[in-house]
């Protein structure tokens, strides 16, 4: 049965590339969870490996070298990394890149602080592409893991939201790139929800990755710019003002203009037939 014909989606089914739902094979779940565990452990190993390439740190510095959970943690981490950035530039850059992708892949909060930290450590032309690449890559990895093991969990805990969004995705099936850009720019849907539900609803990986890379650029620009004044911030909310929020919403609406124009041209073309 197709999505457009069904008001709801069963948690026992998943979407195939032909827009139909096929049964999940329970016997494969065990291996899928095993793959997830291997990916998680491999990610931890890579982060530990990069950490091992760092120079010997003072005890006080080691205490600051942790995932930032608030702006004060980001300041402390920034002070340590900034001290070693010139001499160990590649190690610092690799560390930020891997940790950022790790957080995005497993939907762990804290990437906003790494975006701000990137603006503090690197110049604008390095920081912004770095954040966009990490966001798109981490989101795509989360997409892959959700396709692998998250389908039943998604339908179990978010049945109404998934069914509602599936209808919206079908309406934008011919303009998914612009729609993904719109979702990333505007704060209407959480990024983690977009990441885990997209593969289940049949959103192709290419428009998903490209749309994410482009769509996160405006909000990332705000965070990167805030990083230049990291020492003056008192919380992550200081990085986003009402003005910047309004600008992001306007940019999100602008991203839909090509879709609206395309639909209008199509209607006029159909009338002339």
C-alpha positions as CSV (number, residue, x, y, z in Angstrom):
1,X,0.0,0.0,0.0
2,X,1.4,3.5,-0.8
3,X,1.9,6.3,1.6
4,X,-0.6,8.6,-0.1
5,X,-3.3,5.9,0.3
6,X,-2.7,5.1,3.9
7,X,-3.6,7.4,6.8
8,X,-1.1,5.7,9.1
9,X,2.0,3.6,9.0
10,X,2.5,0.4,10.8
11,X,5.5,0.0,13.0
12,X,6.0,-3.4,11.6
13,X,6.7,-2.0,8.2
14,X,9.4,0.1,6.6
15,X,9.5,2.2,3.5
16,X,11.3,0.9,0.4
17,X,12.7,2.9,-2.5
18,X,9.6,2.3,-4.5
19,X,7.4,4.2,-1.9
20,X,5.8,1.0,-0.5
21,X,6.2,-0.6,2.9
22,X,7.8,-4.0,3.3
23,X,8.0,-6.1,6.5
24,X,11.1,-5.9,8.7
25,X,12.9,-9.2,9.2
26,X,13.1,-9.8,13.0
27,X,16.0,-12.3,12.6
28,X,18.2,-9.5,11.3
29,X,17.7,-7.1,14.3
30,X,20.3,-8.8,16.4
31,X,23.0,-8.3,13.7
32,X,21.9,-4.7,13.2
33,X,22.3,-3.9,16.9
34,X,25.7,-5.5,16.7
35,X,26.7,-3.3,13.9
36,X,25.5,-0.3,15.8
37,X,27.6,-1.3,18.8
38,X,30.7,-1.8,16.5
39,X,30.2,1.7,15.0
40,X,29.9,3.3,18.4
41,X,33.0,1.6,19.7
42,X,34.9,2.4,16.6
43,X,34.0,6.1,17.0
44,X,35.2,6.1,20.6
45,X,38.4,4.4,19.5
46,X,39.0,7.1,16.8
47,X,38.4,9.9,19.4
48,X,40.8,8.2,21.9
49,X,43.4,7.8,19.2
50,X,43.3,11.5,18.3
51,X,43.5,12.3,22.0
52,X,46.6,10.1,22.3
53,X,48.4,12.3,19.6
54,X,48.0,15.4,21.8
55,X,51.1,16.6,23.7
56,X,51.4,15.9,27.4
57,X,48.9,18.1,29.2
58,X,49.0,19.6,32.7
59,X,46.6,18.0,35.2
60,X,44.4,21.1,35.2
61,X,44.3,21.0,31.4
62,X,43.2,17.4,31.3
63,X,40.3,18.2,33.6
64,X,39.1,20.8,31.0
65,X,39.5,18.5,28.0
66,X,35.9,17.1,28.0
67,X,32.7,17.5,26.0
68,X,31.3,21.0,26.7
69,X,27.9,20.8,28.3
70,X,27.6,24.6,28.8
71,X,29.3,27.8,27.8
72,X,31.7,27.7,30.7
73,X,32.9,24.3,29.6
74,X,33.4,25.6,26.1
75,X,35.4,28.5,27.4
76,X,37.7,26.2,29.4
77,X,38.1,23.8,26.5
78,X,38.8,26.7,24.1
79,X,41.5,28.0,26.3
80,X,43.3,24.6,26.4
81,X,43.0,23.9,22.6
82,X,43.9,27.5,21.7
83,X,47.2,27.1,23.5
84,X,48.2,24.1,21.4
85,X,46.5,25.0,18.2
86,X,49.5,26.6,16.4
87,X,51.8,23.7,17.0
88,X,49.3,20.9,16.8
89,X,46.8,22.4,14.3
90,X,45.9,19.1,12.6
91,X,45.4,17.3,15.9
92,X,43.1,20.0,17.2
93,X,41.2,20.3,13.9
94,X,40.8,16.5,13.7
95,X,39.6,16.3,17.3
96,X,36.9,18.9,16.8
97,X,35.8,17.3,13.6
98,X,35.6,13.7,15.0
99,X,33.8,14.8,18.2
100,X,31.3,17.0,16.3
101,X,30.5,14.1,13.9
102,X,30.2,11.7,16.9
103,X,27.7,14.0,18.6
104,X,25.6,14.4,15.5
105,X,25.7,10.7,14.6
106,X,24.4,9.5,18.0
107,X,22.1,12.6,18.5
108,X,24.0,13.7,21.6
109,X,23.4,17.3,22.7
110,X,26.4,19.7,22.7
111,X,27.2,20.4,19.0
112,X,26.1,24.0,19.4
113,X,29.1,24.5,21.8
114,X,31.5,23.0,19.3
115,X,30.1,25.3,16.6
116,X,30.9,28.3,18.9
117,X,34.2,26.8,19.8
118,X,35.1,26.4,16.1
119,X,34.5,30.1,15.6
120,X,36.9,30.8,18.5
121,X,39.7,28.5,17.3
122,X,39.7,28.9,13.6
123,X,39.2,31.6,11.1
124,X,35.8,32.1,9.5
125,X,36.7,30.4,6.2
126,X,37.7,27.2,8.0
127,X,35.2,27.2,10.8
128,X,32.0,27.6,8.8
129,X,32.7,24.9,6.2
130,X,34.0,22.7,9.0
131,X,30.7,23.0,10.9
132,X,28.6,22.5,7.8
133,X,30.6,19.4,6.8
134,X,30.4,17.9,10.3
135,X,26.7,18.6,10.6
136,X,25.9,17.1,7.2
137,X,28.2,14.1,7.7
138,X,27.1,13.4,11.3
139,X,23.4,13.8,10.2
140,X,24.0,11.3,7.4
141,X,25.6,8.8,9.7
142,X,22.6,9.2,12.1
143,X,20.4,8.7,9.0
144,X,22.3,5.4,8.2
145,X,22.0,4.1,11.8
146,X,18.3,4.9,11.9
147,X,17.8,3.0,8.6
148,X,19.7,0.1,10.2
149,X,18.1,-0.2,13.7
150,X,15.7,2.7,14.4
151,X,12.6,2.0,12.4
152,X,10.6,0.1,15.0
153,X,11.6,2.5,17.8
154,X,10.6,5.5,15.7
155,X,7.1,4.2,15.0
156,X,6.8,3.1,18.6
157,X,7.6,6.5,20.2
158,X,6.7,9.0,17.5
159,X,3.8,7.4,15.5
160,X,1.7,10.6,15.1
161,X,4.6,12.9,14.2
162,X,6.0,10.3,11.7
163,X,2.6,9.8,10.1
164,X,2.0,13.6,9.9
165,X,5.5,14.3,8.4
166,X,5.2,11.4,5.9
167,X,2.3,13.2,4.3
168,X,4.3,16.4,4.1
169,X,7.3,14.6,2.6
170,X,5.0,13.1,-0.1
171,X,3.8,16.6,-1.0
172,X,7.4,17.8,-1.4
173,X,8.7,14.6,-3.1
174,X,9.7,16.5,-6.2
175,X,11.4,19.3,-4.2
176,X,13.0,17.5,-1.4
177,X,16.3,19.4,-1.6
178,X,14.6,22.7,-1.0
179,X,12.4,21.2,1.7
180,X,15.4,19.8,3.6
181,X,17.1,23.2,3.3
182,X,14.0,24.9,4.7
183,X,13.8,22.4,7.6
184,X,17.4,23.0,8.5
185,X,17.3,26.8,8.4
186,X,14.0,27.1,10.4
187,X,13.5,25.7,13.9
188,X,10.1,24.0,13.2
189,X,11.4,20.4,13.5
190,X,14.3,19.3,15.8
191,X,17.4,18.2,13.7
192,X,17.6,14.9,15.5
193,X,14.0,14.1,14.5
194,X,14.7,14.9,10.9
195,X,17.8,12.7,11.0
196,X,16.2,9.6,12.4
197,X,12.9,9.8,10.4
198,X,14.2,10.7,6.9
199,X,15.4,7.2,6.0
200,X,12.2,5.6,7.2
201,X,10.1,8.0,5.0
202,X,12.2,7.3,2.0
203,X,14.2,10.6,1.8
204,X,17.2,9.9,-0.5
205,X,20.6,10.4,1.0
206,X,21.9,12.8,-1.6
207,X,19.3,15.6,-1.2
208,X,19.4,14.9,2.6
209,X,23.2,15.5,2.8
210,X,23.3,18.4,0.4
211,X,20.2,20.0,1.9
212,X,21.7,19.7,5.4
213,X,25.1,21.1,4.3
214,X,23.4,24.2,2.8
215,X,20.6,24.5,5.3
216,X,22.8,24.5,8.4
217,X,25.0,27.3,7.0
218,X,22.9,30.3,8.2
219,X,22.5,29.1,11.9
220,X,26.1,27.9,11.9
221,X,27.2,31.4,10.7
222,X,25.5,32.8,13.8
223,X,27.3,30.3,16.1
224,X,30.7,30.8,14.4
225,X,30.4,34.5,14.7
226,X,29.5,34.2,18.4
227,X,32.7,32.1,18.8
228,X,34.8,35.2,18.1
229,X,33.5,36.7,21.3
230,X,33.5,33.4,23.3
231,X,35.0,34.9,26.4
232,X,32.1,37.4,26.6
233,X,29.3,34.9,26.3
234,X,27.5,33.8,29.5
235,X,25.2,31.1,27.9
236,X,24.6,29.5,24.5
237,X,21.4,31.6,24.2
238,X,23.6,34.7,24.0
239,X,24.7,33.5,20.5
240,X,21.2,33.7,19.1
241,X,19.2,37.0,19.3
242,X,15.6,37.6,18.2
243,X,17.0,39.4,15.1
244,X,19.1,36.4,14.1
245,X,16.1,34.1,14.7
246,X,13.9,36.2,12.4
247,X,16.6,36.3,9.8
248,X,16.8,32.4,9.9
249,X,13.0,32.1,9.4
250,X,13.1,34.6,6.5
251,X,16.0,32.6,4.9
252,X,14.0,29.4,5.4
253,X,11.0,31.0,3.5
254,X,13.3,32.2,0.8
255,X,14.5,28.6,0.3
256,X,10.9,27.7,-0.7
257,X,10.6,30.4,-3.4
258,X,12.0,28.1,-6.1
259,X,9.4,25.5,-5.2
260,X,6.6,28.0,-5.3
261,X,7.8,29.4,-8.7
262,X,8.1,25.9,-10.1
263,X,4.6,25.0,-9.0
264,X,3.1,28.2,-10.5
265,X,5.0,27.6,-13.8
266,X,3.7,24.0,-13.9
267,X,0.1,25.2,-13.3
268,X,0.4,27.8,-16.1
269,X,1.9,25.2,-18.4
270,X,-0.9,22.7,-17.7
271,X,-3.5,25.4,-18.5
272,X,-2.0,26.1,-21.9
273,X,-2.3,22.4,-22.9
